[in-house]
Amino acid sequence: MHARDDAANTKRPGTDDPGPMGEGHVASGAPVVLRTRVFDADDLRRALTRIAHEIVERNHGAANVVLVGLYTRGVALSRRLAVAIESFEGVAVPVGALDVSFYRDDIGLRPVVPLGPTEVPDVSGKVVVLVDDVLFTGRTARAALDALLELGRPRAVQLAVLVDRGHRELPLRADFVGKNLPTRAVEDVRVRLREVDVGNDGVELWGPPEGAS
C-alpha cells in the first residue's frame, strides 16, 4: 500500500486517496520536492532479507506460510521474500497476488479500476502473510483481509510492509516492518521496484516545498 486511504470516506484537503495500489501520495498536481532518500537499492534488499528472517522466526519455519502480495508493488515484494526464504530455509513458499479494488470502503466515491488478477493458493489452515509496500491509514489492509477471507480460512493472517508511515485510521498494525518512517499527511512515500518502475530500487519521501504546506 503506498500511502492512501480516505478518512471516513471523505477526501482530506491536500491529500489523495491512492486506492488499492498502495497508500501514500499527496494530491496530484500539487508541487512536490524530494525531501529525503529513505532507502537505496542495498538498503531495500537488506530490509527484505531481515523481514524474510523475521517471518521464518515468528512462524517456527516456513512450511505452513503463504505469501500474498497486494497489487501492485506488494506482489513484487512477496516474490522477493519467497526467494529470500528459500535461499536460507530451503522451503519454496507459495506466493499469491490479491486485488482489493472491489473490497475498498470508498466504492461509489470513485471509479473502481482492477489492478490485476487475484491468484491465491490454498490458504485454509495456513499462516498467510499479506505483503504491501507502504502502510498508511490501514484501509487497504482492511480491504485485503475482507478479500482474503472470502478465499478460505487461514490459521492466522500477518502483515508485512516495507514502510510504515503512520497516520492509522483503523486499529491495524504490521507484524513485519522494513522501516518505520514518521511523515506528515501531505507528504508522499514513493517506492520504486525494478519489476514495476523505471530505474533502481529505492524509497523516497516527497512533499510540498518548505513554506508551501
PyMOL commands that set and color helices and strands:
alter all, ss='L'
color gray80, all
select helices_A, chain A and resi 19-21+41-58+73-89+101-103+139-149
alter helices_A, ss='H'
color red, helices_A
select strands_A, chain A and resi 15-16+25-26+33-39+65-70+95-98+127-135+156-164+176-180+188-192+202-207
alter strands_A, ss='S'
color yellow, strands_A
deselect
rebuild
show_as cartoon
